[in-house]
């Protein structure tokens, strides 16, 4: 078979697949909603007397907003950012990931991924089934409480995520 003939056959096979390829559409988490989510999350924790930082990231894990309560410790900034990054990257709650890493030998190496923090408090931000970002909370006395505040913040802005 000649080279030219092989090229023509390959092109004929690949052409239908290429014709159907489309540029994917992505929803973006607007900065105004990110700020509102961070504020609502910190307020939810403040109502329980927890001084936290809430960080909201986009789907790639880039910070969109960060709010730190007046008495939140300095460590809460990086903890909340890392939890949000981990949640956005894995598109999962960090509390569930931490539990999986503790109970599943196959997931134990997740702790070695640079930038991942497997502690409760990171929750994906979804529009329908599409993850558009994540919120991370650091500073409550337990990751499960950080996660409760994140969920309360999401609940507060739920109407804007449609």
C-alpha positions in Angstrom: 0.0 0.0 0.0 1.4 3.4 -0.9 2.0 6.1 1.6 -0.4 8.5 0.0 -3.2 5.8 0.0 -2.5 5.1 3.7 -2.8 8.8 4.5 -6.1 9.1 2.6 -7.6 6.1 4.4 -6.4 7.5 7.8 -7.9 10.8 7.1 -11.2 9.3 6.0 -11.4 7.3 9.3 -10.4 10.3 11.5 -12.5 13.0 9.7 -15.9 12.0 11.2 -14.5 12.1 14.7 -12.9 15.4 14.2 -16.1 16.9 12.7 -17.9 16.0 16.0 -15.2 17.5 18.3 -16.3 20.7 20.0 -14.7 23.2 22.3 -16.0 22.4 25.8 -18.1 25.0 27.6 -17.3 25.8 31.2 -19.3 27.8 33.8 -17.3 30.4 35.7 -17.8 31.2 39.4 -18.2 35.0 39.4 -16.0 36.9 41.9 -19.0 38.6 43.5 -20.6 35.2 44.3 -17.2 34.0 45.5 -16.9 36.9 47.9 -20.5 36.4 49.1 -19.8 32.7 49.7 -16.7 33.4 51.7 -18.5 36.0 53.8 -21.5 33.8 54.4 -19.2 30.9 55.4 -17.3 33.0 58.0 -20.6 34.3 59.3 -21.9 30.8 59.7 -18.9 29.8 61.8 -19.0 33.1 63.8 -22.6 32.2 64.8 -21.1 29.2 66.5 -18.2 31.2 68.0 -15.6 29.8 65.7 -13.0 32.2 64.2 -12.2 30.9 60.8 -10.9 31.8 57.4 -12.9 30.8 54.3 -11.3 30.6 50.9 -13.2 30.2 47.6 -11.4 28.9 44.5 -12.4 28.4 40.9 -12.4 25.0 39.2 -8.7 25.1 38.7 -8.0 25.8 42.4 -7.1 29.5 41.9 -8.2 31.8 44.7 -11.3 33.9 43.9 -12.0 35.2 47.5 -10.7 34.9 51.0 -12.3 36.2 54.2 -10.6 35.9 57.6 -12.5 36.4 60.9 -11.0 39.1 63.1 -9.6 36.5 65.6 -8.8 33.7 63.2 -5.2 32.4 63.6 -2.7 33.0 60.8 -2.5 29.3 60.0 -6.2 29.3 58.9 -5.4 31.2 55.7 -3.2 28.4 54.2 -5.4 25.6 55.7 -8.6 27.0 54.1 -6.8 27.6 50.8 -5.4 24.1 50.7 -8.7 22.5 51.6 -10.4 24.5 48.8 -7.7 23.6 46.3 -8.0 19.9 47.2 -11.8 19.9 47.0 -11.8 21.7 43.6 -9.0 19.5 42.2 -10.7 16.2 43.3 -14.2 17.5 42.9 -15.0 16.0 46.3 -15.5 16.9 50.0 -12.1 16.8 51.7 -13.7 15.1 54.8 -14.7 12.1 52.6 -11.2 12.1 51.0 -9.6 12.0 54.5 -11.8 9.2 55.5 -11.0 7.3 52.3 -7.2 7.8 52.9 -7.5 6.5 56.4 -9.5 3.4 55.6 -8.4 2.5 52.0 -4.8 1.5 51.3 -5.3 2.6 47.7 -6.1 6.2 48.7 -3.4 6.6 51.4 -1.0 8.2 48.9 -3.3 11.1 48.3 -1.6 12.9 51.2 1.6 13.0 49.0 0.1 15.0 46.2 1.6 18.5 46.4 -0.9 21.1 47.7 -3.5 18.5 48.9 -4.7 18.8 52.5 -6.9 15.9 53.6 -8.8 17.4 56.5 -12.5 18.1 56.6 -13.6 21.5 55.5 -13.3 21.6 51.8 -16.6 21.4 49.8 -17.1 21.6 46.0 -19.2 24.5 44.7 -21.6 23.1 42.1 -24.0 24.4 39.5 -26.1 21.4 38.8 -23.6 18.5 38.5 -20.9 20.9 37.3 -18.1 21.7 39.8 -17.3 25.4 39.3 -15.0 25.8 42.3 -14.8 25.0 46.0 -14.9 26.6 49.4 -12.4 25.7 52.1 -12.7 26.5 55.8 -9.9 26.5 58.5 -10.1 27.3 62.1 -13.1 25.6 63.7 -12.2 22.9 66.4 -12.5 20.0 63.9 -12.7 19.5 60.2 -16.3 18.3 60.5 -17.2 21.7 62.0 -15.3 23.5 59.2 -17.3 21.4 56.7 -20.6 22.4 58.4 -19.7 26.0 58.1 -18.8 25.5 54.4 -22.2 23.8 53.8 -24.0 26.6 55.6 -22.3 29.2 53.4 -23.3 27.3 50.3 -26.8 27.0 51.5 -26.9 30.8 52.1 -26.1 31.5 48.4 -27.7 28.4 46.9 -30.2 30.5 44.9 -27.4 32.2 43.0 -25.9 28.9 41.9 -28.5 28.1 39.3 
